[in-house]
Amino acid sequence: MLSFALFGGLFALIGVISGDSSNSASEARHMKRILLKPDSTSRGSHTFTHSMNSRLHPPLYHGCYGDITTMEASGASCDIGKLINCGIPGSEMFADMDLRALKPYQTLIKEVGLRHCVDPALIAAIISRLSHGGTVLLDGWDHTGNKFGLMQLDKNIHQPAATWDSKEHLLQAVGILTDRIKAIQKKFPSWSEAQHLKGGLSAFKSGAEAVATLKDIDTDFVNDTMARAKFFKRHGF
Ligand SMILES: *[C@@H]1O[C@H](CO)[C@@H](O)[C@H](O)[C@H]1NC(C)=O
């Protein structure tokens, strides 16, 4: 609150110095809006506080596969039936809904990210997209009984290890993800870092054979997961 007061004071000072009364009146209205906003909704307060914090803390760990904050991510696709909760706001809304379920795993996700040199925000995004932090699973399985754990490994392709929300599961799944990214790097040496990461994401979900051209990384899964990853990056992952 102290910085709010200083900020407000600075604005008032600028108003006085500029001597433009109509200007300072509109600035005062603007300040009032900014100052009132954090109390109007809890979400607004959280976002504002966080953006102030992130400027005070050192940059977060990005891992070995590029800086996701600089990569394009258009969010969930806006097809028929999903016209309201789509695009970047849609992805962020879903990521926000999963934030509480993901928090207990934050330390574990960071540890596994560090071990495999993968951005923890990307791991959080995959967990959010595929299992909503485990909240939609039944004893760790999806409704079809084929996919297991926070990162939803298909039992027909992999042998899911240990319990559904264990460190072993995350280590196994993130290991598979990095294997896929490396396979895409090898298969498409001319692709950019972002394309390799997006290709690896697609291959994690659908297998490396499923990625043949750049069209194959232009999917709802990739666009949505990348947008969620940016959200989780801004929320401490
Ligand atoms: C994915 O995002 C790209 C832009 O980054 C966009 O051109 C494309 O239409 C999106 N694909 C889907 C399936 O939403």
PDBQT file of the ligand as one rigid body, heavy atoms in Angstrom, charges set to zero:
ROOT
HETATM    1  C1  LIG A 301      -2.868 -21.713 -33.396  1.00  0.00    +0.000 C 
HETATM    2  O1  LIG A 301      -2.257 -20.435 -33.335  1.00  0.00    +0.000 OA
HETATM    3  C2  LIG A 301      -1.878 -19.887 -34.589  1.00  0.00    +0.000 C 
HETATM    4  C3  LIG A 301      -1.150 -18.589 -34.324  1.00  0.00    +0.000 C 
HETATM    5  O2  LIG A 301      -0.138 -18.759 -33.389  1.00  0.00    +0.000 OA
HETATM    6  C4  LIG A 301      -3.107 -19.693 -35.453  1.00  0.00    +0.000 C 
HETATM    7  O3  LIG A 301      -2.728 -19.201 -36.707  1.00  0.00    +0.000 OA
HETATM    8  C5  LIG A 301      -3.843 -21.018 -35.601  1.00  0.00    +0.000 C 
HETATM    9  O4  LIG A 301      -5.048 -20.833 -36.301  1.00  0.00    +0.000 OA
HETATM   10  C6  LIG A 301      -4.130 -21.664 -34.267  1.00  0.00    +0.000 C 
HETATM   11  N1  LIG A 301      -4.643 -22.997 -34.476  1.00  0.00    +0.000 N 
HETATM   12  C7  LIG A 301      -5.722 -23.481 -33.873  1.00  0.00    +0.000 C 
HETATM   13  C8  LIG A 301      -6.155 -24.851 -34.228  1.00  0.00    +0.000 C 
HETATM   14  O5  LIG A 301      -6.352 -22.835 -33.046  1.00  0.00    +0.000 OA
ENDROOT
TORSDOF 0
